[in-house]
Amino acid sequence: MITISGKTIAEKIFSAHSGTDARAADIVIADVDFVMGQDGTSPLAIRALANMGVEQVFDPEKVALVIDHSSPSPIEGVSALHTMMREFGARTGVRVYDIGEGVCHQVVPEHGHVVPGDLMVGCDSHTCTYGAVNVFSTGVGSTDGAAAMASGKLWFRVPDTMKVTYTGEIQPGVFSKDLVLYLAGKIGVDGATYEAIEFHGPVIDALSVDARMTISNMAIEVGAKAGLMKADEKTLAWYAGRSPRTPAPVDPDADAVYASEIEIDASAVGPQIAKPHAVDNVSPIEDVEGTPIAQGFVGTCTNGRLEDLAIAAEILGGRRVHPDVRFIVAPASKQIYLDAMVAGYIQTLVEAGAAVVTPGCGPCVGTHNGVPSDGENVISTANRNFKGRMGNSNAFIYLGSPATVAASVIEGKITDPRKYFG
């Protein structure tokens, strides 16, 4: 007797978009709901389209280019690439989000370009972020991105799925960034290679959409193709008014088959730090507490959202950044910047000594804005800390939550933020 098991979120989304009974390891050609490129990858995609002899995209409403990595342009060569993107947008009708609009991974869902149940690809590795809102989203190379822009389709190998369940309750002073860093330390940078991860459990259910995005954003840091979560009432409320399209949430079947299952007791997880020069070089903050820092950074597609700025402002309110530390803040989007101003977070951060830069990738990518000097230690909310990530291979990048960064810039050394939540 043959028993047919249920499906994971990934298998259901690929089935719906390929018109097949898609299962893990199947090769499918699937319709994509949206394609995105940023200023480090879009010029390559535009050239690839030209080499294909393609002059128009399959649907200009389903393609967007975002100028976020080098925004505003730091050099004339980058300015030429930005001009290429703007001219492509004018020629094809594709929307170009120009300087100051924000990071692609915030801009795309914020403007309702994807909704729960969608399949989308982006020419950027952290496209997995949208898994937090029940979208199978994954990064592709610029040539594959160009093919998707041209045809509205792309081939995929349906991934196996790892199920990660967070139980217990988060301690005060511990955040979603700590949970995902803990996972990276536990399974390593290749622990989920070419798999999707489904994140489950009461801890995930209790998180805001902002906090969930932090976790899904870093799925790629353990090798995963996507970091998926179910769409609940919080997800649907977050989407209210953002898109004219109706979300089609996808849940896994109760008898879905997973390649592996991991359970993590969040009650036992304290603040985590990823030490130089690898995301999985993770330890409890106690192991590195007291390490002097020269710079702190809150921002990026991982932790530049409104909740992140609120956390930093809560700690820094009425306090000052250490005189020997530079503190840089980059809101993830223009809308977040505006909302943070209305809420008073920006004023609090600036009064404390922060330098607020243009919404976008900021210092994270290392092309401009806050490049550290030789030998300097940086505490950052970014998703990567390998050599040269912030523009100097002789600097040392530590990764932590916005709370950890805020506490650390006050004291001039890596500091356990739990002392500020007593």
C-alpha positions, 0 to 999 in steps of 0.5 A: 500500500502506498501512503502519500504524505502531506506537504510542507509550505514550500511544496504547496507553494511550488505545486500551486505555481507549477501546476504539478504535484511538487515534492521535495527534490522535484525539478519544476518550472514555476510562475513567479509573482515578483522579481526584484533587483538592487543596484549591485545586481540589476545592472548585470541583469539589464545587460543579460536581458540585452544579450538575450535580445529582450527589450521588455519585461513580462509584466512591469507591475511585477518587477522592481529595481531598488537603489539601496546598496550605494545610496546616494552614490559614492563614486562616478562609476556607481552613478553610471550604474544608477543611471542605467537602472533609471533609464531601464525603468523609463524604457520598460515601465519597471518601477525604480525605487531611487535613493532614500526609499530604503532597503529592497527587502523592506521596500518590496513587502512594505509596498505590497508587491508580494503577499502570503502564498506568493513565489518571488525571486530577488537578485540578492541573497537575503531575499529569504526575508519575505518568508516571514510573511509566508512568501517563498522568496529566494535569492538568485543570480542576475542572469536567472533574475533576468530570465524571470524578468523576461518570462515570468517563469524560472526553474527550481529544485523543490527543497527539502524542509527543516522544521525549527520550533522555538518553545518557552518564553524569551527573557527580557533583553533577548530578541529575535536576533539572538534566537537566530544567532543561536540557531546559526551557532547550533547548526553552522553556516551549512546546516540547512544548505539548499533546504527551506526552513519552517519556523514554528512554535509559541515563541514565533507566534508571539513575535511581531512581524518586524521581529519575524523578518529578522529571523527569516532574513538570516535563513541564508546564513545557515545555507537555506533557500527560504525561511518560512513562517505561517501567515497568522492574524498579525501577518494579515493585519500588517498587510492591511492596506498595503496591496490590492491583492488578496493574500492566499496563506499557506500552512503545512499539512499536519503530516508534512515530511521534514528532512529534520526537526530541531527544537530550541528552548528560548527560555534558555537563550540569552543574548548571543554574539557572532564573533569575527569572522563567521556568522556561526562563530556564536557564543553567549554574550558573557564570553565576549562582554567587555570587548572594547568597540569603536563603532556601533551600527543599528540598521540593515535588512536584518534590524533596521525596522521600526521596532529595532529603532524603538528598542535602541531608543528605549535604552539610549533615552536620557543617556549618551553614546560613549565619547570614544564610539561612533554610533550609526543608524540606518532606517530600513526605509523612508516610511520607517524613518518618517514613522520613527521621527513621529514616534520620537525615536530619531530625536532620542537617538540623535540627542544620544549621539547617533549619526542617522544616514540615508535609509538603505544598506548603509555601512553593512555592505562596505561601499560607503558610510562608516567604513571602520579603520584597521584593527577596530571592533564594530558591534552591528545588527547586520547579518554578516561579519566576514572579513571586509564586509563593512569595507575593511578586511582588517576590522573586526565585526561582532553581530548582536541585537539592537539592544546589545548594540545600544547597550554597547555604544553607551559603555564603549564595550560589548555589554549585556543589554539585560541590565537595561531591562531590569 
